[in-house]
Amino acid sequence: MNKVDSNLQAMEFAIGKEVEAHYFYMAMADRVDNPKMRKVFENLAEEELEHKAKLELEVMKLGRTVATEQKPGRSSEGYILSDRAGLLDMDYKDMLQLAIAKEDAAFRIYVNMAGNATGEESREMLLSLAQEEVRHKLRFEAEYDALLKEA
């Protein structure tokens, strides 16, 4: 497999992860009682779609077409019903811990992809996405720490 094919596969994988993250955060927003955190989850869901768009642009730069699909909808029912992590049974603390773990995993994926990127522009975009995922993780860690202090 040549470098372009592996880049394409990595980008397609990451696009799928961004869509999954969008649905995850919309499901979290539907389940959380705190209006401030609901807005945070909704904003993060939208940011994940922005990440998806950046990745799709990189795929197009590789000379490939991107399947045109509509923006994922607001409904998270399908995500919750198919989620193996048992989101329905989680309390707020558990949801924050899961979100922290998901953001950490996303960060690692983008750093690894950046190390294998064929072009400087792609590498910079992937590192930028990694940085955004770290910001998401820090946001959840701060909320988690605040929750522990309240307890």
N, C-alpha and C positions, 0 to 999 in steps of 0.2 A: 504494500500500500504506500503510495507516495504522500508527501507532506501535505499537499493540497487536499487530498481525500481525507486524511486524518483531521485536518483543520475543519473541513466541512462536517464531518461526523461529530466532532467536538461541539461545533456551533449548533448543529441540529439538536444534540443532546441538551445543551444549555438552554436553547429555546423552549424545549419541553419542560425543563426545570422551572423556567420563569413563568410559564403558563400554570404549572402546578402551584408555584408560590403565590400567584395571583389568587387562585381559588382557595388556597389555604388561608390567606389573610382575609379574604371575604368571609370565609367560614368563621374565622376568629372574631371578626367584627360583628357578625350575627349573634355570637354567643356571649360577648362581654357586656357587662352592665355599665361599666364606667364610660361615660360619653367621651371623655378625653382620649381614652385608649381605643375606643371604637373608631374615632377619627384617625388615630395613628395607624390602626390596622387598615382602614380604607385607603389612606394615603400610600401606605406601603404596597397595597395591592395595585394601585395605579403605577407606582414606581416600577413594579415588576413588569408591567406591560411596556414601560419605557425601555427597560433593559432588553425585553424581547425585541422591540423595534430596532435597537442598536445592533443586536446580534443578527437580525434579518438583513440589515444593511451590509454587514460583513459577509454574509452568505452571498448576497448579490454581487459584492465586489469580487468574489471568487468565480463569478460568471455563472452562478446557478440561480434558478428561479426559486422564489419562496411561495409556498401555497398561500393564496389569499383566503383568509378566513375572517369572520367577523370577530370583533373584540369580545372576549368572554363576558357573559352577562353577570348580573348581580347575584343570581341565585347560587347558593353554595350547597344546596341540598344534596346534589349528586356527589360533591366532594366529601361531605360529612358521612354519607352512607357508605362510601367506598374506602374511607380512610382507615387504614389498619391501626393507626395510633390510638384510635378510640376517642376522638375529639369530643364526642357526646358525653363521655364519662369524666372529662378533665375539669378540674377547677382552674381558676385564673392563674394560680401559681404554676400549675402543670403546663398550661398553655404558654406561659412566658418561657419556661424551661425548654419546651419543644421549639419555640420560635428562635431562641438563642442557638440551639443546636442546628436548626435548619440554616440560619444565617452563617454560622461558622462553616458548615459544609459547603455552602455556596461560595463563600470566600475562598476556601481551599480549591474548589473546582476552577475558579477563574484564575487564581495564581498559577495552578498547574497548566491551564490552557495557555496563559501568557508565556510561560516558559517554552512552549512548543509552537508558538505562533510564527508564521513565515514572514510576516511583514511588521515593520515598526508601528504602523498605524493600528494594525490589529492588536499588537501587543499592548499599546497604550490604552486602547479601548477596553481590553480585558482587565488591565490593571485598574482602570477607572471603575469598572463594574465591581471588582474585588473591594475597592475602597468604599463604594456605596454599601456593599453587603456588611462591611465592618461597622459602618455607621448605624445600620439597622440593628446589628447585634448589640452595639453599645446602648442604643435607645432601649432595647428590651432589658439589658442588664441593669440599667439605671432604674427602670420601673420595678424590676424584681427586687433590687436592693431596697427601694422605698417601701415595697410591700413587706419585706422582712422587718424593717424598722417599725412598721405599724403594728406588727404582731406582738 
